[in-house]
Amino acid sequence: MAKQSIGLGAAPNDGNGDPARDAFNKCNQNFDEIYVALSNTGAGLNLPIVCNGSHPADQGPLLQDTNHQVLFGDAIGGNIFNVTGDIDLDTAGAFNVNETGDYLFFMNLNYGRTGSSQVARVNVRALLNGGQIGGSGSDWHAGQNDRLSKSTTFRLSLTAGDVLTVEIVRDSSAGSANDGGLFAITPTSSGWNPVPSASMAVSKINTDLVE
């Protein structure tokens, strides 16, 4: 519903404004929409999840300066949930947009390195329809078996048919034998699920209240 404005007339007491009952009815309807949107049961500003996924295994480029498309789930051990059909996540890590709209992406990557004594530098970027959007990120690891989890949130206005992907690369500037990538962590405590190497949750923004 678009915001309802109260008619004031051209001048005080000219008889052309909304009657008091109509005016307060508009107030109630405006407030009712806001309350629904902000409530846990509303379909507005509570940002319902439309798609999410997580990848349970290590992943990373096998060679330096070679791009690797980040996986956010797979057909065997990963978790992929296409909740509403607005966006589909495929097993290659691509988010395929089915419905035009504004979306929030909540991404977490678990960086690290193993083995080599050299510093590992892992760069990351997001691509829309094959072209990079925004700046690149970079993470450095000097210690063996270093692990660092990083999260980021970004908003995109997307059109049906758009495809969003994320890539990482082992940058050779850090050394000739670095072993950087994204790593899953298996807890030693019984009953705990693994920490995924990468995860993404997508929410669709309801813009009804700002129309």
C-alpha positions as CSV (number, residue, x, y, z in Angstrom):
1,M,0.0,0.0,0.0
2,A,1.3,3.5,-0.8
3,K,1.4,6.0,2.0
4,Q,-2.0,7.8,2.5
5,S,-1.8,11.5,3.0
6,I,-4.5,13.5,4.8
7,G,-6.2,16.2,2.7
8,L,-5.8,19.5,4.4
9,G,-7.7,21.8,2.0
10,A,-6.3,25.0,0.6
11,A,-6.8,27.1,3.7
12,P,-7.9,26.6,7.4
13,N,-11.6,25.7,7.8
14,D,-12.3,26.0,4.1
15,G,-14.3,22.8,4.2
16,N,-12.2,21.1,1.5
17,G,-10.0,18.9,3.8
18,D,-10.7,15.3,4.8
19,P,-13.3,14.8,7.5
20,A,-11.8,13.9,10.9
21,R,-13.0,10.3,10.7
22,D,-11.4,9.8,7.2
23,A,-8.2,11.5,8.3
24,F,-7.7,9.2,11.3
25,N,-8.7,6.2,9.3
26,K,-5.8,7.0,7.0
27,C,-3.5,7.3,10.1
28,N,-4.6,3.9,11.3
29,Q,-4.0,2.2,7.9
30,N,-0.5,3.8,7.6
31,F,0.4,2.6,11.1
32,D,-1.1,-0.9,10.6
33,E,1.2,-1.4,7.6
34,I,4.3,-0.3,9.5
35,Y,3.5,-2.6,12.5
36,V,3.0,-5.6,10.2
37,A,6.2,-4.9,8.3
38,L,8.2,-4.6,11.5
39,S,6.7,-7.6,13.2
40,N,8.1,-11.2,13.2
41,T,5.1,-12.3,11.1
42,G,5.2,-9.5,8.6
43,A,6.6,-9.9,5.1
44,G,8.3,-6.5,5.0
45,L,11.3,-5.2,6.9
46,N,12.0,-8.4,8.7
47,L,14.0,-9.5,5.6
48,P,12.9,-13.1,5.1
49,I,15.6,-15.5,3.8
50,V,14.9,-16.4,0.1
51,C,18.0,-18.6,-0.5
52,N,21.0,-19.8,1.5
53,G,23.7,-22.4,1.2
54,S,26.9,-23.6,2.9
55,H,29.9,-25.7,1.7
56,P,31.2,-28.3,4.1
57,A,34.6,-29.0,2.6
58,D,37.9,-27.1,1.9
59,Q,38.1,-25.3,-1.3
60,G,40.6,-23.1,-3.1
61,P,42.6,-22.6,-6.3
62,L,44.9,-25.4,-7.1
63,L,47.3,-23.0,-8.8
64,Q,48.4,-19.5,-8.1
65,D,46.9,-16.6,-10.0
66,T,44.1,-18.9,-11.1
67,N,40.5,-17.9,-10.2
68,H,38.3,-20.3,-8.2
69,Q,34.6,-19.8,-8.2
70,V,33.5,-20.2,-4.5
71,L,31.0,-23.0,-3.8
72,F,28.2,-22.4,-1.3
73,G,26.9,-25.9,-1.2
74,D,27.0,-29.1,-3.3
75,A,24.7,-31.9,-4.3
76,I,26.3,-34.4,-1.8
77,G,27.3,-33.0,1.5
78,G,26.4,-29.3,1.3
79,N,23.3,-27.5,2.3
80,I,21.3,-25.6,-0.4
81,F,17.9,-24.1,0.4
82,N,16.0,-22.3,-2.3
83,V,13.2,-21.1,-0.1
84,T,11.0,-19.0,-2.3
85,G,12.3,-19.4,-5.9
86,D,13.3,-15.7,-6.1
87,I,16.9,-16.8,-6.4
88,D,18.3,-20.3,-7.1
89,L,21.8,-21.4,-5.9
90,D,23.3,-24.0,-8.2
91,T,26.0,-26.6,-7.3
92,A,28.7,-24.5,-9.0
93,G,28.2,-21.6,-6.6
94,A,26.2,-19.3,-8.9
95,F,23.1,-17.4,-7.6
96,N,20.6,-17.2,-10.4
97,V,18.0,-14.5,-10.1
98,N,14.4,-15.4,-11.1
99,E,12.6,-12.4,-9.7
100,T,13.6,-8.7,-10.1
101,G,14.1,-6.9,-6.8
102,D,16.4,-5.6,-4.2
103,Y,18.4,-8.2,-2.3
104,L,20.7,-8.4,0.7
105,F,23.6,-10.9,0.6
106,F,25.1,-12.1,3.9
107,M,28.4,-13.9,3.1
108,N,30.9,-15.6,5.4
109,L,34.2,-17.0,4.2
110,N,36.6,-19.1,6.4
111,Y,40.1,-18.1,5.1
112,G,43.3,-20.0,6.0
113,R,46.4,-21.8,4.8
114,T,48.2,-25.0,5.5
115,G,51.6,-26.6,5.0
116,S,54.0,-24.1,3.4
117,S,56.2,-21.8,5.4
118,Q,55.4,-19.0,3.0
119,V,52.8,-16.2,3.5
120,A,49.5,-17.0,1.8
121,R,47.5,-14.1,0.2
122,V,43.9,-14.9,-0.8
123,N,42.0,-12.3,-2.8
124,V,38.2,-12.3,-3.2
125,R,35.7,-10.5,-5.4
126,A,32.1,-10.6,-6.4
127,L,30.9,-10.7,-10.0
128,L,27.6,-9.9,-11.6
129,N,27.0,-11.5,-15.0
130,G,30.7,-12.1,-15.3
131,G,31.9,-8.6,-14.5
132,Q,33.4,-7.5,-11.1
133,I,31.3,-5.3,-8.9
134,G,32.9,-3.2,-6.1
135,G,36.4,-3.6,-4.9
136,S,38.5,-6.7,-4.2
137,G,39.2,-8.0,-0.7
138,S,42.4,-9.6,0.5
139,D,43.5,-11.7,3.4
140,W,47.1,-12.6,4.5
141,H,48.2,-15.6,6.5
142,A,51.7,-16.1,7.8
143,G,51.3,-18.9,10.3
144,Q,50.8,-22.5,9.5
145,N,47.2,-23.7,9.9
146,D,46.0,-20.1,10.3
147,R,42.2,-19.7,10.2
148,L,40.2,-16.5,10.0
149,S,36.4,-16.1,9.4
150,K,35.2,-12.9,7.8
151,S,31.7,-11.8,7.1
152,T,30.4,-9.1,4.7
153,T,26.9,-7.8,3.7
154,F,26.0,-6.1,0.4
155,R,22.9,-4.9,-1.2
156,L,22.1,-5.3,-4.9
157,S,19.2,-4.3,-7.2
158,L,18.9,-7.3,-9.5
159,T,16.9,-8.2,-12.6
160,A,15.6,-11.6,-13.5
161,G,18.3,-13.4,-15.4
162,D,21.2,-11.9,-13.5
163,V,23.9,-14.2,-12.1
164,L,26.0,-13.5,-9.1
165,T,29.2,-15.4,-8.3
166,V,32.1,-15.0,-5.9
167,E,35.8,-15.8,-6.8
168,I,39.0,-16.2,-4.9
169,V,42.6,-16.4,-6.1
170,R,45.9,-17.3,-4.5
171,D,48.0,-14.3,-5.3
172,S,51.6,-15.1,-6.3
173,S,52.9,-11.9,-4.8
174,A,52.8,-13.6,-1.4
175,G,55.4,-16.3,-2.3
176,S,55.8,-19.2,-4.7
177,A,54.5,-22.0,-2.5
178,N,51.6,-20.5,-0.5
179,D,48.7,-22.8,0.3
180,G,45.9,-20.3,0.9
181,G,42.2,-21.0,0.4
182,L,38.9,-21.5,2.2
183,F,38.8,-24.2,4.9
184,A,36.1,-26.0,6.7
185,I,36.7,-26.9,10.4
186,T,35.6,-30.1,12.0
187,P,34.9,-29.6,15.8
188,T,36.4,-32.2,18.1
189,S,33.3,-32.0,20.4
190,S,30.8,-34.7,19.8
191,G,27.5,-33.7,18.1
192,W,28.8,-30.4,16.6
193,N,28.4,-29.9,12.8
194,P,31.4,-28.7,10.8
195,V,32.1,-25.0,10.2
196,P,31.6,-24.5,6.5
197,S,34.4,-23.1,4.3
198,A,31.8,-20.7,2.8
199,S,28.2,-19.8,3.4
200,M,25.7,-17.3,2.0
201,A,22.2,-16.2,3.0
202,V,20.1,-14.0,0.7
203,S,17.1,-11.8,1.8
204,K,14.7,-9.9,-0.4
205,I,13.9,-6.4,0.6
206,N,10.3,-5.4,0.6
207,T,10.1,-1.9,-0.7
208,D,6.3,-1.4,-0.4
209,L,6.8,1.0,2.5
210,V,8.9,3.4,0.5
211,E,6.8,3.6,-2.7
